[in-house]
Amino acid sequence: MAALFTGEPPGADALRARVAERWGALPRLRRVLLPPAPPVRLRGHRWLPLDRFDVRRHVTAVNTAVAVAVADGTGSGAAFTALLGRLVTRALPAGLPPWRLTLVRGAGRGRFAVVLTAHHALLDGRSLEILLSRLFDGTPGRGARRGTGVRAVGALGAAGPDRPRPPAAPGAGSGRALPQPPGLRPRPDLAWTEVDADAVRAARRALPGLGATLNEVLLAAAAGALRTVHGDPDRWPGAPRPLYGSFPVDLRTPREDRMLGTAVSAVRVPLPVTAADPAERLAACRGALSAFGPLHGGADTVRRTVAAAARLGPWAVRLLASLSCAPGFCPVTCLAFGWPRGPWSLDGRPLERIVPLPPVLAPGAVCLALTDYAGVYTLTAVTHTLPGGARPLAGALTRELALLARRPEPAPGAPGGPAGPGPARTSRAGRFAGAIRGTRNGPPR
């Protein structure tokens, strides 16, 4: 996760002192992951707790020159983006607690960034938010949480009688995979861009009643963007089976709201890539998510499966991991969350935006993340497909969000429609009715 600030960057030693003061007492950041002892097949990794961590080895500073200012809203600073890609793909050093903090000087005209990377065995995405909010100056915590799972099916009654019927929950089998031209080796790639806030809000109002959650919007936009980038879905490997996507669900209870660690599970749903209409794709994602009920739904199934494998031994966990990394099992992951309300700053330097940095998944997979900080939406695409595949996918997804935001007005003569014939008009963001609902790592709020 990267945090972009305006102003002159602090000194590296000043940042290290702040890290030592605010993170030094956290036991989670003082754990080293040790490899399995012989026999490797029968033993798992283990944690070695340390008395402290060496702040100079964990907090580093780098400089980068950005040709295009980040302030233009395109996220097209090539050098800064390339640096983020290297930070995401570079392995964490062995023998140290698996996390690092990087101060990036020159992340745009009058800007700098603080980038936190960690192994998922140590910290999940929610933990990165907790740590950074503890490091920065601002309101601690998010306040009372209003839910920890996907939206309840009962709540969808307000959406009207024409809402889509929830499909059956997807099975555990494999689905179709994203196409990979022969002879080209998959390579990790990263791109990020600002997303028009009005388009996101309008897309969330495009469903009747409660409106769409951020997860539903992102999954629907991802389905359309993949059609644009990869062509006819009927020609993808594994067709006509479904293309599966997933999104995380935070399993922390309200009492565990500030707990560090890995406390997330995932829900796997079929993505409507065969639907040609953006509105149809959004309605299909609503139906797919509503099939899982009010709380953990499919996330509980995943958690129970992993727990059962762990009881059998490390070999079973490795087998489960290898199956889940198959190209057709779940090649699309979507992360949607909002940063806690601010304002936030670092020694008086205001926080401008949060850039999510999702992990590099198995070859043939893509991961899309959308964050909201103070009405500034930032989208990041991390692909492990064709070389240079992240930028086209990010561009296609922003266009899909704009398509979802467009809803034609009623036909001439219909209630609320124009009096006579004329060209079709597109609704502006302020004309949509319905409440706005949000998500963070899965739950609506």
N, C-alpha and C positions, 0 to 999 in steps of 0.2 A: 504494500500500500504506500503510495506516494502522496505527500502533502506539499502543495505549492503555495509559497508565501510571496508577498510583495515587500520590497525593501532590501537593504544590504544584509547579506548572510552573517550569522554570528560566527565567532571564531570556533575552530574545532575543539580547542580546550574548554571553552565555555560550554559547548554542547555536551562534551564528555562529563563535565562537572554536573550538569543538569541530569544527565542519565544516571550517574552514580547516586545522586541525591534521591531521585524519584523512582528508580528501578532497582537500586542496589539491594533492597531488602526483600525482593520478590524471589521466592525459592524456585519458581518455574524457570527463571532465566539463568539459573545456576546448575542446570542439568546437562550432562554430556551423554550422548547416545553411543553405547558400546555395541560392537558387532556381536553376533552369536558366538558362544563358545562351542568347541567341538562336543558332540557331533552336531554340525550346523543344521542338518535337516530336522533335528528333534528339539533344538533350542531356539529361542527368539532373542531379539535385541533386548538390551536392558539399560536402565538409566543409572548413571553414577552422579550423585549429588556432590556439588562443590561448595566450599565455604564462601566463595565469591567469584565473580567473573572479572576478567581483565578488560576494563573499559577502553583502553587504548587499542586493543585488538578487535573489539566489537564495534567501535565507532570510528569511521574513517571519513575523509573528505576528498572529493574529486572536483575537477573543473571541467566544464564543457562549454563550447561555443555554439550558440544556436543561431542559425542563419535567419530564421523567420521568428519574430517575436511571438511568444505564446499568447500575448494579449490580443492577437487577431482572431482568437476563438476557433481556429482550425486545428490546433494541436499539431501543426506541421513542422515544429522545430525538429529537424531531422537528427541533429546530434543528440539532443535530449532524449528523443524517442529511442534512438539506437542505444543510448546508455541504459535506459529502462529495460530494454530487451536483454542487454548483457546481464544486468542485475537479476533478472528473472531466471535466466538460463544457467548462470554460473553456479557451480556446486558450492555449497557451504564448506568451509575448512573442517577437516576431521580433527577430533581431539578437543573441540571447543563446544560450548552450548550452541545448538544450531540456529542462531539468529545473528543478524547484523543490522546496523543503522548507518546509512550513508548520507552525508551532507553534500548536496550537489550545488556547487556555485555556478552561476551563469546559466540558469534554467530558463532564460528568456530575458527580455529587457527589464531590468530592475526586479528580477525575481530569483528565488532560489528554492530548492526542494529538499525535503527530508524523506528518505525512502527507508522503510522497514521491511525486511525480508526474513522469513523464517521457514523452517521445515514444518510441514503440516502435522507431523507426529508430536511436535512441541506446542504449536499454537495454531488455532483456526483463525478464520477471517475476523470473527467477532473479537477474538483476543487482540488482534492487531489494533482494532478500533479502541479497545479498552486501554491498551498500552499508550497509544499516541495521545489519547485524550488526557491521560495521566501526565504525559510529558509536556503537553501544551498548556497554555493559560486559558482558562475558560470555565464553563459550567461543567462540573464533573458529573458523569453519568447521563442517562437518558430519561430519568424519571420513571414513573410507573409504566410498566409494559402492559399492552392490551391483548396479548395473545402470543402463542408460541407455535402456531401451526398454520396450515392452509385454511382458507375460509370454509366455514361450516356449510353443508348442503342446505340446511334449513334457512340460512340467511339469504339464499338465492331466491327464495319465494318472492321477494320484493322486485325481482328482475322482470316479472311478468310471465304470463302463461306461454309465451313464445320462446322462452329460453331453451337452449339445446339440452337434450336429455343426456345425463352423464353416461359415458360409455363404461363398459366393464373395465375393471382395473387391469393394467397390462401384466402379462405373465413374466416369467423369468428368462424366457428364451431370447435369442439374438434377433436383431432386426436388420434393416438395410444399412449399408455403410456409405460414407461419403466417397464419391469417385476419386480415384488416384490414377493419373495417367501412368502407364507402364514405363519403367526406366527412369523415373524421377523419384529420388529419395526424399521422404518427408523431412522438412526442416522447421524448427520453431521460428515464429515470427510474432511481432507485437506491433500494434498500432493503437492510438487513442485519439479521441476527438471530442469536442464539445457538442452536445445535442441541444437543439432548440427546446427550451423549457415549455413554451406554449404548445409545441407539438406533442410533448409527452403528456401534458395535462389534458389536451383535447383527446388524445388516444385513450386515456383512462376514462373519459366520459363517453366513449363511443359505444359502450354497452348500456342497456337500460337499467334502471333501478340503482343498485349500489355502485355501478360503474365497474371498471376493471382494476385489478390489483397490478402493481408494477411487475410482478412475476408473469402474470397473464400477458401483459403488453410485450414484455421482452421475449417471451417464448414465441408469441405470434410473429413478432418482427423477425426473430431469428429464422423461423420457418420460411418466411418470404425472402429474406436475404440469401439463404442457402439455395433457394430456387434460382435466384438471379445469378449467383456466382457459379453454381455447378450444373445448371441446365435442367433438363427434363428429369424429374425424380424417378420416372418409370425406367430410366436407363441406369440408375444407380445400382451398385452391387447389393444383392439381397432382396430387390424388389420382387413381389409387391408387399413384402413384410413392412411393418411400421419403421419409421426413423425415430429412435428414442432420444429424448433429451431429459435432463435432470436439473433440479435446483435444490440448494441446501435448505435445511430447516434447523434452526437453533433450538436445542433441547434444554437449554437452561431454564430453570424455574425463576420466578421473580426474586427468590432469596439468593439465587446464584447469578444474579445479573452482572456482577463484576468478576466472575470466576475466570481465571486464565486456564487454558488447556485446549483440548479438542473435544467439544461437546456439541457437534453437529452430526446430522445424518442427512440423507438425501431422498428425494422422491423422483422416481423415473416415470415419465409420461410419454405417450406417442405424440409426435409433432405433426401438425396437419400440413405437411409439405405438398400433398397432392391437391389441396384446395387452391384454386386460382385467384379467389377474391380475398383481399385483406380482411374484410369484415367477417367473412366465413372462417378464416383462420383464427381470428380473435375469439369468435364464439366457440369454436372447437376447443381452444385452450381453456376457456372457462369451463366447459363440460368435463375436460380431462382432469382439471384440478379439483373440481367439486366432487369427483368420485372418491376422494380420499378422506372426506369427513373433516371435522373441526380442528383436530389437533395434530397428532403425529402421522396418522394415515400410513402411507407407504414408507415414511421415514422410520416408523417403528419396525416395519418388516425388515428393512435393511439393517437396522441396529440389532435385531434379534438374530439375523443370519450371521452377521459378523461375530456376535457373542458366541453363537453355537460353534462356529469354526474355531474360535480361540480356545474353547474348551477341549477340542480335539487335538490341538497342538499347532505350532507354527507352520507345519507343512500344509495344514488345511487352510490357514489364512493366506499363505502364498498361492495355493491353488485357486482360492476364491478371487484373489487379486489378479491372477493371470486371466481368469475367465472374464472379469469385469473390464479388462484392458483390450478385449477382442474388438476389432474395428466396428462390428455391427451391434455391440451390446448397448453402448450409450455414447455415441460420438459427439454429442452436443451438451454442454453444461452452461447454464445461465445463472448469474449472481446479480441480485438486485437489492440494494439497501440504501438507507438514508443515513447520513452523518448526523450526530446529535446537534440540536440547535445551538447556535453560537451567541455572540461572536467568539471566535477562537483566535489566538495569536501565539507567537513565540518571541518572548522578550520584546513585546510591543509591535512586532511585525505581523500584520493581519494575515490570517489564512484565507486564501483565494479559492482554492478548489482541492478536492480529493480525487486522485487518479487511482482507480483500482488496478491492481496488478495480479490477475488470476494466475494460477499455476499452469505450467506446461504439462499437458496430459499426454496420454499414449499416442503413438503415431496414428494419424487418421482422425484425430479428435480436434475440436475447437472449444474454446471457453470464452464466453462473453460476459462482461460485467458492466453494470450501470449504477452509478452513485448519484446521490442528490445532496449537495451541501448548499444551504441558503438559496435554493432555487436555481443553482448552477448544476446542470446534469452533465456528467462526463461518462463516456463510453470507452471501454477498452476491449480489444479483441486480441486474444492469444491463440494462434493457430499452430498445429503440428501437421500440416498438410503440404500443399505446394509451396515452394520457396516464394516469399513475398505475398503470401495469401492473406495476411491480416488487414492490410489497407483496403483492398477491394471489398472484403467482408464488412468492415466497419462502415465504409461508405454506403454499401447496399443496405445495411441495417438502419442507418439514419434516414435513408429515403423511405424505407418501409414504415418507420415511425411517422413520417409525414403523410404517407398514404392512409395509415390507420386513423390519423387525426382528421381526415376529410370525411365528412358524412353528408351526403346530399340532402337538401331540404325536401320537405314533402312535395309531392307532385302538384301541378297547378289544379286548383279547385279543391284540394284536400285541406283539412283543418290546419291552419298555420302555414299553408303554402301560398305562393303568389296567386293573384287573382286571375291572371290570364297566362297564355302560353309564352314561353320565353326560354332563353338559354338556362341550362342547369347552373345552379350556384353552389358554392362550397361553403359550409359553415365556418365561421371564425371561432377561435377558442372560447370567447366569452358567451357564445350562444348555446353551448351544450348544457344540458341539465344533468343533475345527479351529483352525488357526493364524491369527494376525492378520498380514496383510501390508499394507504402506502404499505410497503413491506420492507423488512430488513432480514436478509438471509431466509426468506420464506414467509414469515408471519405477517398477516395484515395488521394494520394499525389505524 
